[in-house]
């Protein structure tokens, strides 16, 4: 039994290295250069140190994993997400976390983290604002900061009863910053209600045991919650279990490609510099060469001993390493990195759509999980501030662009006019086509249509005035 709030679950510790690998690979060459092998590690001479330094500097890193991640995010957010909330929660559209980050920007960052690690978290915090109403915010936590969790049966449901979040508290230190590690405990208390505690070391210079320094009992207009306002976002589902990182396989191949690149560039450096040679050299010729020097070029004839030859020694290129790089390129394309490399064969629209659907199936699941998590977080925000009404957040899941077909639109309008198609469904289809802005509601459209009709003067009185408009 342990009472240490900083305890880390075994599966969390086991996944840390995989998460860091994907993050480093996505970040770029400066983060992965130290993952290259060290040549002749037992040789501590300055010459070998310089050799390894040059070996790393010549390596060329192709960030296929990072570009794949960015391409997937671009597919999901090429259309603006739709936010449906009561009026009291509309502030979250422009400021979701209380620091000016919109819910759109925050959800983009959340999808990025899920693609990298297969795990992320949303926590809804509530500030009472001195009793003047209060406001709720949505805070995000990376996989590395969710160190412990527990579930239990409550009213016949297996729910989250505790989660421990690691935080770094920044404090002013002159013109600098001092960061202190702390742990936030979100739990269901003995009374069955939600409680939040902050643990921090109270000893000198951040030493000593961890103690509770703050305790919150958030109570919104709807009273205290009976559940922990925290939700996981996974690559497969949103339960507490750790999912596999979607980009991990590509990242590992990307690292192998980088190692091959380092070997290839090293061989290019050595093989690309021809070694001049002269046969039959004697002491007399060497003395002359040391005194006058030997110049190589079309305007500098090279004297050689009688009957001897001058030439260049050129090693064979290292084609095996280049073939290994090409193989890994193909493997990354097959795993999803083809978003970076264009297809070499022409395909029909149907074939292209089928390939795109297969490649984005993981993305579709991740986006669906993002939508569910943010919708749940928005519902908790509504409970805290007492706002009721339809609540939903929807990131686009149509990754293949639909094109407007005039004949299809005409047929749908005719079907609607005949009573076989609902107006809301027709408008939903037009939103998917981009003909209606996703954020425009049916109520807004109906209101504007009514105003437009009123302003056309269609309500003129029927007067026997020779067809002149009324009021003239």
DACORFEN-V382405 format. One record per residue. RES is the residue in one letter. PHI is phi in degrees with one decimal (NA if undefined). PSI is psi in degrees with one decimal (none if undefined). D_LAST is the distance of its C-alpha to the last C-alpha in whole Angstrom. Layout:
((RES PHI PSI D_LAST) (RES PHI PSI D_LAST))
//
This chain:
((X NA 135.8 91) (X -128.1 139.9 89) (X -107.8 15.7 87) (X -85.3 113.5 86) (X -67.1 -17.6 82) (X -85.7 7.2 82) (X -58.0 136.0 84) (X -113.7 131.2 82) (X -65.0 146.4 82) (X -57.5 -40.9 85) (X -67.9 -28.3 82) (X -66.3 -47.6 80) (X -62.2 -39.7 83) (X -66.5 -30.2 83) (X -87.5 -14.6 80) (X -56.2 -45.0 80) (X -64.0 -39.0 81) (X -65.0 -42.6 79) (X -61.3 -45.4 76) (X -65.1 -36.2 77) (X -61.0 -49.0 78) (X -65.1 -42.2 75) (X -62.3 -42.9 73) (X -64.1 -43.6 75) (X -63.5 -40.6 75) (X -69.5 -31.0 71) (X -68.7 -36.2 71) (X 130.4 -176.4 73) (X -61.8 -35.8 76) (X -63.9 -20.6 77) (X -96.2 -14.7 77) (X -113.7 -6.2 80) (X -61.2 -32.3 82) (X -75.0 -6.8 84) (X -85.8 -4.1 85) (X -71.5 148.3 86) (X -66.5 151.4 90) (X -96.9 120.5 92) (X -72.1 127.0 95) (X 52.4 64.1 99) (X -57.7 -28.2 98) (X -79.1 -11.6 102) (X -87.0 110.7 102) (X -98.8 10.6 101) (X -69.9 158.2 102) (X -61.5 -34.8 99) (X -62.3 -43.1 99) (X -71.3 -34.6 98) (X -61.6 -45.0 95) (X -66.0 -36.1 94) (X -60.7 -45.6 94) (X -68.4 -35.7 92) (X -62.5 -45.1 89) (X -66.5 -37.0 89) (X -59.0 -41.2 89) (X -74.0 -39.5 86) (X -67.9 -30.7 84) (X -79.7 -21.2 84) (X -62.2 140.6 83) (X -112.9 124.8 79) (X -102.7 126.5 77) (X -104.7 107.8 74) (X -83.0 67.2 72) (X -65.7 -35.2 71) (X -66.5 -46.6 71) (X -63.6 -40.8 68) (X -68.9 -34.7 66) (X -63.5 -45.0 66) (X -58.3 -47.8 65) (X -64.3 -36.1 62) (X -65.7 -39.7 61) (X -65.2 -41.2 61) (X -63.8 -40.6 59) (X -62.0 -38.0 57) (X -62.5 -41.8 56) (X -71.7 -33.9 56) (X -110.4 20.6 53) (X -69.9 -16.1 51) (X -118.2 144.1 48) (X -63.9 137.3 47) (X -63.7 160.9 49) (X -108.5 134.2 47) (X -118.7 121.6 47) (X -121.1 109.0 46) (X -143.9 159.5 47) (X -61.2 159.0 46) (X -56.7 -34.7 44) (X -66.1 -16.7 47) (X -106.0 5.7 49) (X -64.8 -21.4 46) (X -61.9 -23.9 48) (X -67.3 -21.5 51) (X -61.3 -38.6 48) (X -102.6 -17.1 49) (X -148.7 86.2 52) (X -83.0 -31.5 54) (X -109.5 7.3 58) (X 80.5 1.4 57) (X -122.2 17.7 58) (X 88.2 7.9 54) (X -90.3 123.2 55) (X -70.5 160.8 52) (X -66.4 -26.9 53) (X -68.0 -47.9 52) (X -64.5 -40.0 55) (X -65.6 -40.3 57) (X -69.8 -30.8 57) (X -62.4 -46.5 57) (X -63.6 -36.5 61) (X -64.9 -42.4 62) (X -63.7 -38.4 61) (X -58.8 -44.7 63) (X -67.1 -38.7 66) (X -65.6 -40.4 66) (X -64.5 -35.3 67) (X -76.0 -43.6 70) (X -120.1 -11.7 72) (X 74.0 17.5 70) (X -160.3 140.0 70) (X -161.5 172.2 67) (X -145.4 146.3 66) (X -119.7 130.7 63) (X -123.8 127.6 64) (X -97.0 114.4 61) (X -104.3 148.4 62) (X -125.2 129.6 61) (X -114.6 125.6 61) (X -78.6 -13.8 60) (X 56.2 41.9 59) (X 63.4 29.8 61) (X 81.7 13.0 60) (X -100.5 16.1 56) (X 131.5 -47.7 55) (X 82.4 164.1 56) (X -147.3 151.8 55) (X -107.7 147.0 57) (X -131.4 157.7 58) (X -109.5 118.0 59) (X -108.8 147.2 62) (X -112.2 148.7 64) (X -133.5 131.3 67) (X -72.7 162.7 69) (X -57.2 -37.4 72) (X -66.6 -20.5 75) (X -96.8 -1.8 74) (X -102.2 90.2 74) (X -92.6 -20.0 77) (X -156.4 150.7 78) (X -160.0 161.8 76) (X -151.5 143.8 78) (X -119.7 160.2 76) (X -159.5 167.8 77) (X -85.9 122.5 77) (X -131.5 117.8 74) (X 53.1 40.2 73) (X 80.6 6.6 74) (X -120.8 139.0 72) (X -84.2 106.6 74) (X -125.3 165.6 72) (X -72.1 122.7 72) (X -110.0 -14.2 74) (X -160.4 141.9 75) (X -146.2 138.1 74) (X -111.7 126.6 75) (X -115.8 130.9 73) (X -89.2 133.9 75) (X -132.4 157.3 73) (X -116.4 112.9 74) (X -88.9 122.5 73) (X -92.6 133.9 72) (X -130.9 144.0 73) (X -66.4 136.4 73) (X -135.4 79.4 77) (X 67.8 -125.8 76) (X -90.0 -1.7 74) (X -104.3 -167.4 75) (X -130.2 144.9 74) (X -120.0 124.1 77) (X -103.9 130.1 76) (X -120.2 130.6 78) (X -76.5 135.9 78) (X -143.1 165.1 77) (X -127.6 132.1 76) (X -105.1 121.0 74) (X -101.0 120.8 75) (X -110.6 120.7 72) (X -150.8 164.2 74) (X -93.9 119.1 74) (X -74.7 180.0 76) (X -63.6 -23.4 78) (X -84.3 2.7 76) (X 81.3 11.1 74) (X -116.9 158.7 71) (X -71.8 137.0 70) (X -138.4 146.5 72) (X -123.0 127.6 71) (X -126.3 144.2 74) (X -113.6 125.7 75) (X -108.2 138.6 79) (X -150.6 151.6 80) (X -76.9 131.7 83) (X -104.2 -3.5 84) (X -73.6 176.5 88) (X -64.5 138.2 88) (X 55.2 36.8 86) (X 75.4 14.4 85) (X -92.0 -171.4 88) (X 85.4 176.0 89) (X -74.2 159.0 88) (X -78.8 134.2 84) (X -133.0 155.6 83) (X -74.8 118.4 80) (X -104.1 -20.2 78) (X -146.6 144.1 75) (X -137.4 131.3 74) (X -120.3 142.3 70) (X -123.8 73.6 69) (X -55.5 126.6 65) (X -132.9 103.1 64) (X -86.5 -165.2 60) (X -66.0 -24.4 58) (X -92.5 9.7 59) (X 85.9 -175.9 63) (X -73.0 145.0 65) (X -75.1 152.7 65) (X -101.7 12.6 68) (X -143.1 158.9 68) (X -78.5 121.3 68) (X -78.9 58.2 65) (X -136.9 135.3 66) (X -132.4 138.6 65) (X -79.8 153.8 67) (X -123.3 120.6 65) (X -116.1 175.2 68) (X -86.7 -17.0 68) (X -115.5 -46.4 69) (X -155.1 179.6 68) (X -104.8 27.4 67) (X -83.9 171.1 70) (X -68.4 -16.3 73) (X -65.9 151.4 75) (X -83.5 123.1 75) (X -91.2 160.9 74) (X -70.3 144.1 75) (X -73.3 123.4 73) (X -57.9 -32.6 71) (X -95.7 5.5 71) (X -63.8 -45.3 75) (X -62.1 -43.0 77) (X -64.2 -39.2 75) (X -61.9 -41.3 76) (X -66.2 -40.6 79) (X -67.1 -36.8 79) (X -61.0 -40.0 77) (X -65.0 -42.0 80) (X -61.9 -39.6 83) (X -62.0 -39.4 81) (X -65.5 -40.8 81) (X -64.4 -41.9 85) (X -62.1 -38.9 85) (X -62.5 -41.2 83) (X -62.1 -43.1 85) (X -66.3 -40.3 88) (X -65.5 -47.6 87) (X -65.0 -33.6 86) (X -65.5 -43.3 89) (X -69.1 -34.9 91) (X -62.1 -40.6 89) (X -62.2 -45.8 90) (X -77.9 -41.8 94) (X -75.4 -27.5 94) (X -76.2 -10.5 91) (X -107.2 102.6 94) (X -66.3 144.6 97) (X -102.2 112.3 100) (X -69.6 147.3 102) (X -141.5 151.2 106) (X -134.3 130.3 109) (X -90.5 155.0 112) (X 68.8 27.8 116) (X -72.5 133.9 115) (X -117.5 -179.9 118) (X -64.0 -37.2 119) (X -63.1 -42.7 119) (X -66.9 -39.8 116) (X -62.7 -40.2 114) (X -63.1 -42.9 116) (X -62.9 -41.8 114) (X -65.4 -39.7 111) (X -66.7 -33.6 111) (X -78.0 -46.5 112) (X -101.2 -16.5 109) (X 82.5 160.1 107) (X -123.5 121.5 105) (X -111.4 136.5 102) (X -108.6 127.7 100) (X 161.3 170.2 98) (X -67.9 -22.8 98) (X -104.8 13.5 99) (X -131.0 87.1 102) (X -60.3 140.2 105) (X -106.9 115.7 107) (X -74.4 131.7 110) (X -123.5 156.7 112) (X -56.8 153.3 116) (X -56.2 129.8 118) (X 77.8 5.6 117) (X -103.5 178.2 114) (X -130.6 158.5 110) (X -121.4 140.0 107) (X -161.4 -175.4 104) (X -121.6 135.6 101) (X -95.7 124.5 101) (X -128.1 113.2 98) (X -66.8 157.2 98) (X -71.7 142.1 96) (X -65.3 153.9 92) (X -87.1 82.5 91) (X -74.9 -23.4 90) (X -63.0 -42.6 90) (X -65.2 -40.2 88) (X -64.4 -38.2 85) (X -64.3 -38.7 85) (X -63.5 -39.2 85) (X -63.7 -42.7 82) (X -63.5 -40.1 80) (X -61.9 -43.2 81) (X -69.3 -34.1 80) (X -58.3 -45.4 77) (X -64.6 -39.1 76) (X -63.7 -41.0 77) (X -66.5 -36.7 74) (X -62.0 -44.8 72) (X -66.0 -28.5 73) (X -88.2 -2.8 72) (X 131.6 -12.7 69) (X -75.9 3.0 69) (X -65.5 -11.8 68) (X -62.9 -19.4 64) (X -93.7 -35.8 66) (X -107.7 125.8 68) (X -68.4 148.7 66) (X -66.4 142.4 67) (X -90.1 -6.1 69) (X -121.3 143.7 69) (X -75.1 140.8 65) (X -132.5 153.5 64) (X -73.5 165.3 61) (X -60.9 -38.2 58) (X -65.1 -44.1 60) (X -63.5 -42.8 63) (X -62.4 -42.4 61) (X -65.3 -39.5 59) (X -63.7 -43.8 63) (X -63.9 -41.8 65) (X -64.4 -39.8 62) (X -64.0 -40.5 62) (X -65.7 -39.1 65) (X -73.9 -26.8 66) (X -101.0 12.4 63) (X -63.4 -40.5 64) (X -64.7 -42.1 66) (X -60.6 -40.8 63) (X -60.6 -41.2 61) (X -66.2 -44.3 63) (X -61.0 -43.8 63) (X -65.7 -40.6 59) (X -59.9 -41.2 59) (X -66.8 -36.8 62) (X -60.4 -46.3 59) (X -60.3 -46.3 57) (X -65.3 -41.3 59) (X -65.3 -44.9 60) (X -70.1 -34.5 57) (X -62.7 -42.4 55) (X -64.1 -42.2 58) (X -62.3 -40.5 58) (X -64.8 -35.5 55) (X -66.2 -38.6 56) (X -65.1 -39.2 58) (X -59.0 -42.8 56) (X -63.7 -38.5 54) (X -64.5 -39.9 57) (X -64.6 -43.9 58) (X -97.8 3.0 55) (X 74.2 32.3 54) (X -101.7 125.9 51) (X -115.9 156.4 50) (X 137.7 175.8 48) (X -62.7 131.5 48) (X -133.4 125.9 50) (X -162.5 150.3 51) (X -132.5 128.8 51) (X -134.3 111.1 51) (X -87.3 140.7 53) (X -53.8 132.6 52) (X -117.2 9.5 55) (X -97.2 91.1 53) (X -82.3 -17.2 55) (X -97.9 121.2 55) (X -64.6 124.3 51) (X -82.3 144.7 49) (X -110.1 143.7 47) (X -72.3 119.5 44) (X -104.4 108.0 44) (X -54.6 -39.6 41) (X -65.6 -40.0 43) (X -65.4 -42.9 44) (X -63.2 -43.3 41) (X -60.5 -42.2 39) (X -65.9 -39.5 42) (X -67.8 -40.1 41) (X -63.5 -41.8 38) (X -64.0 -39.1 38) (X -65.2 -38.6 41) (X -66.1 -43.1 39) (X -64.4 -28.5 36) (X -87.0 0.6 39) (X 86.9 10.7 40) (X -98.7 4.3 43) (X -148.4 130.6 43) (X -74.2 145.2 41) (X -60.7 -39.5 38) (X -62.7 -38.2 40) (X -68.3 -38.7 43) (X -62.0 -45.5 41) (X -67.1 -34.5 39) (X -61.2 -40.3 43) (X -66.4 -40.7 44) (X -66.3 -30.6 41) (X -66.5 -41.4 42) (X -62.3 -34.0 45) (X -76.6 -11.7 44) (X 84.1 8.7 42) (X -81.1 -20.2 39) (X -124.2 131.4 38) (X -59.5 133.1 39) (X -57.3 -31.3 42) (X -81.3 -8.8 41) (X -80.4 121.8 38) (X -85.3 163.7 38) (X -62.4 -35.3 36) (X -63.9 -41.6 35) (X -64.0 -42.2 33) (X -64.8 -44.9 32) (X -62.4 -40.4 31) (X -64.2 -43.5 29) (X -68.5 -36.4 27) (X -64.3 -38.1 26) (X -65.8 -43.7 24) (X -63.3 -40.3 23) (X -62.3 -41.2 22) (X -65.8 -41.9 20) (X -63.0 -36.7 18) (X -79.8 -6.9 17) (X -84.2 -5.4 16) (X 71.0 30.8 13) (X -82.3 -0.5 15) (X -104.0 24.0 15) (X -62.6 149.4 11) (X -74.8 149.2 12) (X -80.8 105.3 13) (X -119.4 146.6 11) (X -84.7 74.0 13) (X -126.3 25.1 10) (X 76.4 20.4 12) (X 87.1 7.1 11) (X -79.2 146.0 7) (X -60.7 150.0 6) (X -66.6 150.9 6) (X 85.8 4.7 4) (X -108.6 none 0))
//
